[in-house]
Amino acid sequence: MFSLKELVRPNIWALKPYSSARDEYSGKEAHTFLDANESPYNNPYNRYPDPLQRELKQQIAVIKDVRPEQIFLGNGSDEAIDLVFRIFCTPGRDNVVTIEPSYGMYEVCADINNVECRKVLLNDSFDIKAQRLLEVCNDCTKVIFLCSPNNPTGNTLNHDEIRTVVEQFNGIVVIDEAYSEFSSQPLWRPEIDRYPNLIVLNTLSKAWASAGIRLGIAFAQSDIIALFNKVKYPYNVNILTQRQAKDILSRRPDVEDWVKLTIKERLSLMYAVNELDICQQVFPTEANFFLARFSDANRIYDYLVSQGVIVRNRSRIKLCGDCLRITIGSPQENTTLLSALRRYC
Ligand SMILES: *Cc1c(COP(=O)(O)O)cnc(C)c1O
Protein backbone atom coordinates (compact mmCIF):
# COMPACT_ATOMS: atom_id res chain seq x y z
CA MET A 1 0.00 0.00 0.00
CA PHE A 2 1.21 3.51 -0.84
CA SER A 3 1.61 5.72 2.22
CA LEU A 4 2.79 9.29 1.65
CA LYS A 5 3.62 9.76 5.31
CA GLU A 6 5.99 6.79 5.33
CA LEU A 7 7.76 8.08 2.24
CA VAL A 8 8.37 11.66 3.36
CA ARG A 9 11.44 12.52 5.46
CA PRO A 10 10.23 12.68 9.08
CA ASN A 11 11.66 16.20 9.60
CA ILE A 12 9.74 17.45 6.56
CA TRP A 13 6.50 15.79 7.64
CA ALA A 14 6.86 17.49 11.05
CA LEU A 15 8.07 20.82 9.62
CA LYS A 16 6.26 23.96 10.66
CA PRO A 17 6.70 26.15 7.56
CA TYR A 18 7.72 29.81 7.56
CA SER A 19 4.64 31.99 7.61
CA SER A 20 5.04 35.19 5.59
CA ALA A 21 3.02 38.40 5.85
CA ARG A 22 1.33 37.46 2.57
CA ASP A 23 0.34 34.07 4.00
CA GLU A 24 -1.31 35.59 7.05
CA TYR A 25 -3.34 38.13 5.15
CA SER A 26 -4.25 37.27 1.56
CA GLY A 27 -7.68 38.92 1.21
CA LYS A 28 -8.40 41.58 -1.42
CA GLU A 29 -10.49 44.16 0.53
CA ALA A 30 -7.64 45.90 2.36
CA HIS A 31 -5.94 48.97 0.88
CA THR A 32 -3.19 49.95 3.30
CA PHE A 33 -0.45 47.35 3.54
CA LEU A 34 1.85 48.02 6.49
CA ASP A 35 2.51 44.38 7.34
CA ALA A 36 5.57 43.31 5.33
CA ASN A 37 8.13 46.11 5.80
CA GLU A 38 7.87 46.90 2.09
CA SER A 39 8.62 50.34 0.66
CA PRO A 40 5.55 52.38 -0.25
CA TYR A 41 7.42 53.66 -3.35
CA ASN A 42 8.28 52.21 -6.79
CA ASN A 43 4.99 50.40 -7.38
CA PRO A 44 4.48 47.57 -8.36
CA TYR A 45 8.00 46.26 -7.66
CA ASN A 46 7.84 47.35 -4.02
CA ARG A 47 5.41 44.54 -3.18
CA TYR A 48 6.21 40.89 -2.47
CA PRO A 49 4.69 38.51 -5.02
CA ASP A 50 1.82 36.15 -4.23
CA PRO A 51 3.65 33.22 -2.56
CA LEU A 52 1.17 30.71 -4.03
CA GLN A 53 0.85 32.37 -7.48
CA ARG A 54 -2.95 32.00 -7.39
CA GLU A 55 -3.87 33.88 -10.59
CA LEU A 56 -1.20 32.12 -12.59
CA LYS A 57 -2.22 28.70 -11.28
CA GLN A 58 -5.85 29.44 -12.17
CA GLN A 59 -4.79 30.05 -15.77
CA ILE A 60 -2.59 26.92 -15.89
CA ALA A 61 -5.37 24.83 -14.33
CA VAL A 62 -7.71 25.72 -17.21
CA ILE A 63 -5.12 25.08 -19.93
CA LYS A 64 -3.85 21.81 -18.43
CA ASP A 65 -7.22 20.58 -17.14
CA VAL A 66 -6.20 20.08 -13.50
CA ARG A 67 -7.19 21.78 -10.24
CA PRO A 68 -5.05 24.68 -8.89
CA GLU A 69 -4.22 22.63 -5.76
CA GLN A 70 -2.60 20.08 -8.05
CA ILE A 71 -0.03 22.59 -9.32
CA PHE A 72 3.37 23.62 -7.93
CA LEU A 73 5.26 26.44 -9.65
CA GLY A 74 9.00 26.86 -9.25
CA ASN A 75 12.12 28.60 -10.51
CA GLY A 76 12.38 26.23 -13.48
CA SER A 77 11.72 22.49 -13.38
CA ASP A 78 15.07 22.33 -11.64
CA GLU A 79 13.51 23.71 -8.44
CA ALA A 80 10.82 21.02 -8.52
CA ILE A 81 13.45 18.31 -9.07
CA ASP A 82 15.53 19.59 -6.15
CA LEU A 83 12.47 19.79 -3.89
CA VAL A 84 11.64 16.15 -4.63
CA PHE A 85 15.02 15.23 -3.11
CA ARG A 86 14.62 17.53 -0.13
CA ILE A 87 11.10 16.24 0.62
CA PHE A 88 11.59 12.50 0.15
CA CYS A 89 15.28 11.57 0.38
CA THR A 90 17.24 11.45 3.62
CA PRO A 91 20.87 12.32 2.69
CA GLY A 92 23.39 9.51 3.10
CA ARG A 93 20.67 6.89 3.38
CA ASP A 94 18.03 6.93 0.66
CA ASN A 95 18.50 6.44 -3.08
CA VAL A 96 16.73 7.25 -6.33
CA VAL A 97 16.61 5.35 -9.63
CA THR A 98 16.77 6.86 -13.08
CA ILE A 99 17.52 5.96 -16.68
CA GLU A 100 20.70 6.46 -18.69
CA PRO A 101 21.14 8.41 -20.88
CA SER A 102 18.74 11.09 -19.68
CA TYR A 103 18.53 14.67 -18.39
CA GLY A 104 21.56 15.41 -16.22
CA MET A 105 19.80 17.33 -13.45
CA TYR A 106 18.39 14.24 -11.70
CA GLU A 107 21.90 12.97 -10.93
CA VAL A 108 23.32 16.44 -10.15
CA CYS A 109 20.52 17.09 -7.66
CA ALA A 110 21.10 13.63 -6.16
CA ASP A 111 24.82 14.41 -5.74
CA ILE A 112 24.12 17.84 -4.21
CA ASN A 113 21.74 16.23 -1.72
CA ASN A 114 24.15 13.35 -1.00
CA VAL A 115 21.62 10.82 -2.28
CA GLU A 116 22.71 7.76 -4.27
CA CYS A 117 21.53 7.77 -7.90
CA ARG A 118 21.12 4.29 -9.43
CA LYS A 119 21.10 4.40 -13.23
CA VAL A 120 19.51 1.80 -15.49
CA LEU A 121 20.83 1.73 -19.04
CA LEU A 122 18.20 2.09 -21.76
CA ASN A 123 18.01 -0.66 -24.38
CA ASP A 124 19.16 -0.25 -28.01
CA SER A 125 15.94 1.49 -28.97
CA PHE A 126 16.43 3.90 -26.02
CA ASP A 127 13.48 2.35 -24.18
CA ILE A 128 12.87 0.77 -20.75
CA LYS A 129 11.64 -2.48 -19.29
CA ALA A 130 9.76 -1.92 -16.03
CA GLN A 131 11.30 -5.02 -14.49
CA ARG A 132 14.86 -3.72 -14.97
CA LEU A 133 13.96 -0.53 -13.08
CA LEU A 134 12.05 -2.29 -10.30
CA GLU A 135 14.79 -4.83 -9.66
CA VAL A 136 17.41 -2.19 -8.78
CA CYS A 137 15.11 -0.67 -6.13
CA ASN A 138 15.46 -1.54 -2.45
CA ASP A 139 13.75 -0.36 0.77
CA CYS A 140 15.64 2.93 0.58
CA THR A 141 14.54 3.78 -2.97
CA LYS A 142 12.22 6.75 -2.65
CA VAL A 143 11.91 8.08 -6.19
CA ILE A 144 12.14 6.84 -9.78
CA PHE A 145 12.84 9.61 -12.32
CA LEU A 146 11.68 9.04 -15.90
CA CYS A 147 11.83 11.48 -18.79
CA SER A 148 9.47 11.11 -21.74
CA PRO A 149 10.06 12.33 -24.42
CA ASN A 150 13.56 11.64 -23.18
CA ASN A 151 16.44 14.07 -23.43
CA PRO A 152 18.86 13.54 -25.27
CA THR A 153 17.35 10.62 -27.20
CA GLY A 154 14.07 12.33 -28.17
CA ASN A 155 11.81 9.26 -28.04
CA THR A 156 8.93 8.66 -25.66
CA LEU A 157 9.28 5.70 -23.31
CA ASN A 158 6.90 2.76 -23.67
CA HIS A 159 3.61 3.74 -22.04
CA ASP A 160 2.76 0.25 -20.73
CA GLU A 161 6.20 -0.18 -19.18
CA ILE A 162 5.86 3.21 -17.43
CA ARG A 163 2.42 2.18 -16.20
CA THR A 164 3.86 -0.99 -14.69
CA VAL A 165 6.50 1.09 -12.88
CA VAL A 166 3.90 3.56 -11.55
CA GLU A 167 1.61 0.75 -10.40
CA GLN A 168 4.21 -1.57 -8.89
CA PHE A 169 6.66 0.86 -7.30
CA ASN A 170 5.71 1.85 -3.76
CA GLY A 171 7.52 5.19 -3.90
CA ILE A 172 7.26 8.36 -5.97
CA VAL A 173 7.49 8.24 -9.77
CA VAL A 174 8.48 11.53 -11.41
CA ILE A 175 7.76 11.72 -15.14
CA ASP A 176 9.44 14.71 -16.76
CA GLU A 177 7.26 15.79 -19.69
CA ALA A 178 9.23 18.94 -20.57
CA TYR A 179 8.73 18.19 -24.28
CA SER A 180 5.16 16.84 -24.19
CA GLU A 181 3.74 19.63 -26.38
CA PHE A 182 5.81 18.35 -29.31
CA SER A 183 4.69 14.74 -28.82
CA SER A 184 1.81 12.86 -30.43
CA GLN A 185 1.92 10.14 -27.75
CA PRO A 186 -0.44 9.85 -24.74
CA LEU A 187 0.56 12.07 -21.78
CA TRP A 188 0.91 11.23 -18.11
CA ARG A 189 -0.39 14.52 -16.69
CA PRO A 190 -4.05 13.41 -17.06
CA GLU A 191 -3.25 10.38 -14.87
CA ILE A 192 -2.39 12.26 -11.65
CA ASP A 193 -5.93 11.79 -10.27
CA ARG A 194 -5.51 8.06 -10.63
CA TYR A 195 -2.04 7.60 -9.08
CA PRO A 196 -1.18 9.03 -5.62
CA ASN A 197 2.55 8.45 -6.24
CA LEU A 198 2.81 10.25 -9.59
CA ILE A 199 4.49 13.65 -10.16
CA VAL A 200 4.51 15.06 -13.71
CA LEU A 201 6.88 17.90 -14.65
CA ASN A 202 6.21 20.56 -17.29
CA THR A 203 8.02 23.79 -18.08
CA LEU A 204 7.56 27.08 -19.90
CA SER A 205 11.15 26.76 -21.17
CA LYS A 206 10.49 24.78 -24.35
CA ALA A 207 7.17 24.92 -26.26
CA TRP A 208 6.10 28.08 -24.39
CA ALA A 209 9.26 29.82 -25.57
CA SER A 210 10.07 31.31 -22.15
CA ALA A 211 13.30 29.73 -20.88
CA GLY A 212 14.48 33.15 -19.74
CA ILE A 213 11.75 33.72 -17.17
CA ARG A 214 12.39 30.40 -15.33
CA LEU A 215 9.03 28.78 -14.68
CA GLY A 216 8.72 25.08 -14.03
CA ILE A 217 5.52 23.23 -13.16
CA ALA A 218 4.88 20.09 -11.15
CA PHE A 219 1.49 18.34 -11.25
CA ALA A 220 0.48 15.86 -8.54
CA GLN A 221 -2.29 15.11 -6.07
CA SER A 222 -2.84 17.96 -3.63
CA ASP A 223 -1.18 16.28 -0.62
CA ILE A 224 2.12 16.09 -2.52
CA ILE A 225 1.74 19.69 -3.74
CA ALA A 226 1.16 20.79 -0.14
CA LEU A 227 4.57 19.33 0.73
CA PHE A 228 6.23 21.29 -2.10
CA ASN A 229 4.58 24.47 -0.79
CA LYS A 230 5.79 23.77 2.71
CA VAL A 231 9.45 23.33 1.72
CA LYS A 232 9.88 25.92 -1.08
CA TYR A 233 11.22 29.44 -0.51
CA PRO A 234 8.23 31.62 0.40
CA TYR A 235 8.49 33.93 -2.64
CA ASN A 236 10.10 31.51 -5.10
CA VAL A 237 8.44 32.93 -8.27
CA ASN A 238 9.02 36.67 -8.66
CA ILE A 239 6.42 39.13 -9.98
CA LEU A 240 8.20 39.68 -13.30
CA THR A 241 8.04 35.94 -14.02
CA GLN A 242 4.44 35.65 -12.84
CA ARG A 243 3.39 38.54 -15.07
CA GLN A 244 5.28 37.35 -18.14
CA ALA A 245 3.97 33.79 -17.64
CA LYS A 246 0.37 35.04 -17.60
CA ASP A 247 1.08 36.95 -20.78
CA ILE A 248 2.51 34.00 -22.74
CA LEU A 249 -0.21 31.65 -21.43
CA SER A 250 -2.82 34.04 -22.82
CA ARG A 251 -1.15 33.82 -26.24
CA ARG A 252 -1.94 30.14 -26.68
CA PRO A 253 -2.80 30.36 -30.42
CA ASP A 254 0.68 31.83 -31.14
CA VAL A 255 2.33 29.11 -29.10
CA GLU A 256 0.36 26.42 -30.93
CA ASP A 257 1.48 27.89 -34.26
CA TRP A 258 5.11 27.81 -33.11
CA VAL A 259 4.78 24.19 -32.02
CA LYS A 260 3.19 23.20 -35.35
CA LEU A 261 5.93 24.97 -37.29
CA THR A 262 8.61 23.29 -35.16
CA ILE A 263 7.10 19.85 -35.83
CA LYS A 264 6.94 20.58 -39.56
CA GLU A 265 10.56 21.79 -39.59
CA ARG A 266 11.58 18.74 -37.55
CA LEU A 267 10.35 16.43 -40.28
CA SER A 268 12.11 18.22 -43.14
CA LEU A 269 15.36 18.81 -41.22
CA MET A 270 15.56 15.17 -40.13
CA TYR A 271 14.93 14.03 -43.68
CA ALA A 272 17.62 16.34 -45.06
CA VAL A 273 20.20 15.40 -42.40
CA ASN A 274 19.52 11.72 -43.04
CA GLU A 275 20.35 12.24 -46.73
CA LEU A 276 23.87 13.50 -45.93
CA ASP A 277 26.76 11.08 -46.53
CA ILE A 278 28.26 12.00 -43.13
CA CYS A 279 25.04 10.97 -41.34
CA GLN A 280 24.69 7.33 -40.36
CA GLN A 281 21.39 7.41 -38.52
CA VAL A 282 18.68 9.82 -37.45
CA PHE A 283 16.80 8.63 -34.38
CA PRO A 284 13.01 8.98 -34.04
CA THR A 285 11.89 11.89 -31.87
CA GLU A 286 8.78 13.37 -30.24
CA ALA A 287 10.58 16.51 -29.03
CA ASN A 288 11.88 19.81 -30.47
CA PHE A 289 15.27 18.21 -31.11
CA PHE A 290 16.63 15.01 -32.55
CA LEU A 291 19.66 12.84 -32.07
CA ALA A 292 21.72 11.82 -35.09
CA ARG A 293 24.79 9.59 -35.47
CA PHE A 294 27.56 10.85 -37.74
CA SER A 295 30.78 9.49 -39.19
CA ASP A 296 32.90 11.66 -36.86
CA ALA A 297 30.76 13.67 -34.44
CA ASN A 298 33.63 15.48 -32.71
CA ARG A 299 35.10 16.75 -35.97
CA ILE A 300 31.70 17.80 -37.31
CA TYR A 301 30.91 19.52 -34.02
CA ASP A 302 34.16 21.54 -34.18
CA TYR A 303 33.52 22.38 -37.81
CA LEU A 304 30.01 23.64 -37.02
CA VAL A 305 31.40 25.78 -34.18
CA SER A 306 33.86 27.31 -36.68
CA GLN A 307 30.82 28.18 -38.82
CA GLY A 308 29.06 29.82 -35.86
CA VAL A 309 26.52 27.00 -35.51
CA ILE A 310 26.28 25.33 -32.10
CA VAL A 311 24.68 21.92 -31.59
CA ARG A 312 25.06 19.64 -28.57
CA ASN A 313 27.85 17.10 -28.75
CA ARG A 314 26.54 13.99 -26.96
CA SER A 315 29.19 11.62 -28.32
CA ARG A 316 30.71 10.86 -24.91
CA ILE A 317 27.34 9.85 -23.42
CA LYS A 318 26.49 6.15 -23.08
CA LEU A 319 24.68 4.69 -26.13
CA CYS A 320 25.22 8.03 -27.94
CA GLY A 321 28.66 7.43 -29.48
CA ASP A 322 29.25 9.82 -32.41
CA CYS A 323 25.89 11.47 -31.80
CA LEU A 324 24.97 15.14 -31.99
CA ARG A 325 21.74 16.51 -30.53
CA ILE A 326 20.22 19.09 -32.84
CA THR A 327 17.55 21.54 -31.68
CA ILE A 328 14.93 22.52 -34.27
CA GLY A 329 15.35 26.24 -34.87
CA SER A 330 13.54 28.71 -37.10
CA PRO A 331 13.29 27.78 -40.82
CA GLN A 332 16.20 30.14 -41.48
CA GLU A 333 18.37 28.68 -38.71
CA ASN A 334 17.68 25.17 -39.95
CA THR A 335 18.71 26.16 -43.46
CA THR A 336 21.92 27.68 -42.08
CA LEU A 337 22.72 24.41 -40.29
CA LEU A 338 21.99 22.34 -43.39
CA SER A 339 24.07 24.42 -45.74
CA ALA A 340 26.96 24.31 -43.26
CA LEU A 341 26.69 20.51 -43.08
CA ARG A 342 26.54 20.27 -46.89
CA ARG A 343 29.76 22.31 -47.16
CA TYR A 344 31.55 20.00 -44.70
CA CYS A 345 34.29 17.78 -46.04
C1 LIG B 1 14.89 21.55 -20.81
C2 LIG B 1 14.42 20.53 -19.83
C3 LIG B 1 13.74 20.91 -18.68
C4 LIG B 1 13.45 22.34 -18.38
O1 LIG B 1 14.08 22.77 -17.25
P1 LIG B 1 13.72 24.24 -16.71
O2 LIG B 1 14.48 24.29 -15.44
O3 LIG B 1 12.23 24.27 -16.52
O4 LIG B 1 14.18 25.21 -17.74
C5 LIG B 1 13.29 19.93 -17.82
N1 LIG B 1 13.50 18.63 -18.09
C6 LIG B 1 14.14 18.23 -19.19
C7 LIG B 1 14.31 16.79 -19.46
C8 LIG B 1 14.64 19.16 -20.09
O5 LIG B 1 15.31 18.75 -21.18
Residues whose N, C-alpha, C, O or C-beta is under 5 A from the ligand:
A	BS01	LIG	G76 S77 D78 Y103 C147 N151 D176 A178 T203 S205 L215 G216
